[in-house]
Amino acid sequence: MVEDRTVPVTLGVIAAIAVVATLYLLAVIFAPVACALFIIAIVWPMQRLLQSHLPQMLALALVVGVIFVVFVLFASVVGWGFGRIARSLISDAPRFQMLYDQATIWLEGHGIVVAGIWGEHFNVRWAVGMLQGLTARLNTMISFWLVVLVYVLLGLLEVRPLSRKIRTVMSAETARILITGCSVTASKFRRYILIRTIMSIVTGAMVWVLALSFGLQFAAEWGVIAFTLNYIPFIGSFIATLLPTLYALAQFESVQAALIVFVCLNIIQFVIGSYIEPRVAGNALAVSSFIVLFSVFLWTFLWGLFGSFIGVPITIAILTFCEQSPATRWLADLQSAKEGAGQGP
């Protein structure tokens, strides 16, 4: 009996490892496809509405044009924000290095020892190089997004034909699971990106106001960076809090002032991320915090910067499809943060 149970579990583990390895090794193929599916789910209502009044190809051209404009605007704003901060760090690198050394001495004087590797190898040039690398990576993603646009263009043409083929070729129950799962997932994607965008705008605006009130340089840029990084759960919020704090330490040359900025930024992130956003999102997007964090780290490892953004939507899609079948619904309930889901007796 034990052996009978061990074999399926072992095969399941091997299959999971094989899938993860495939996603990692073939990221150049699967990442654009995942992004295209995410975008198709978001813009399909627009395509469906337009093609009910216009020729299909004209409607498709308009939708792709809107996607392109949104991408260019977003990339321009992100490049402007990060670029301005990076240039400031480069121009004042010696001063920042001196302030870092002073901060290290102050921390050690108060009983806080900086970790050996961090203390020995950190320098401002390393931080500047990291920011420059991030900016360069954003610039080199143009080819990635061109491939995504092609997939989106072709995918929007196949939505209705594929739905008909699924109903024709597959059994009624399988077709129901796939079509309902796709429909519900798409609806959740649209709600996810809408809520995330609104919360990112609110976060960016509050960070901008906070930076202005403290007299922190590049207030608008910090707001833009907070807006951008808020699309990445946990990790993005942490970076959006840490960067202005370090800059405040350098500008004001006061650990106390930097700590005040740090605390205020964390209050903003906590109130929006832990109180406002969950109540706005409701139970429809409720996923346990552990699963969200695990998804972010897993997909960042697999697909890098893009994976950190798409990880949560992929998890939402997997759990949504699990909800459609009685055989796997328990898995969705177990990983959900809905009230009553996964609760014991």
Buried (B, 14 or more C-beta within 10 A) or exposed (E): EEEEEEEEEEEEEEEEEEEEEEBEEEBEEBBBBBBBBBBBBBBBEBBBEBBEEEEBEEBBBBBBEEBBEEBEEEBEBBBEBBBBBBBBBBEBBEEBBBBBEEBBEEBEEEEEEBEEEEBEEBBBBEBBBEBBEBBEEBEEBEEBBEBBBEBBBEBBBEBEEBBEEBBEEBEEEEBBBBBBBBBBBBBBBBBBBEBBEBBBBBBBBBBBEBBEEBEBBBBBBBBBBBBBBBBBBBBBBEBBBEBBBBBBBBBBBEBEBBEBBBEBBBEBBEBBBEEBBBEBBEEBBBBBEEBBBBBBBBBBEBBEEBBBBBBBBBBBBBBBBBBBBEEBEEBBBEBBBBEEBBEEE
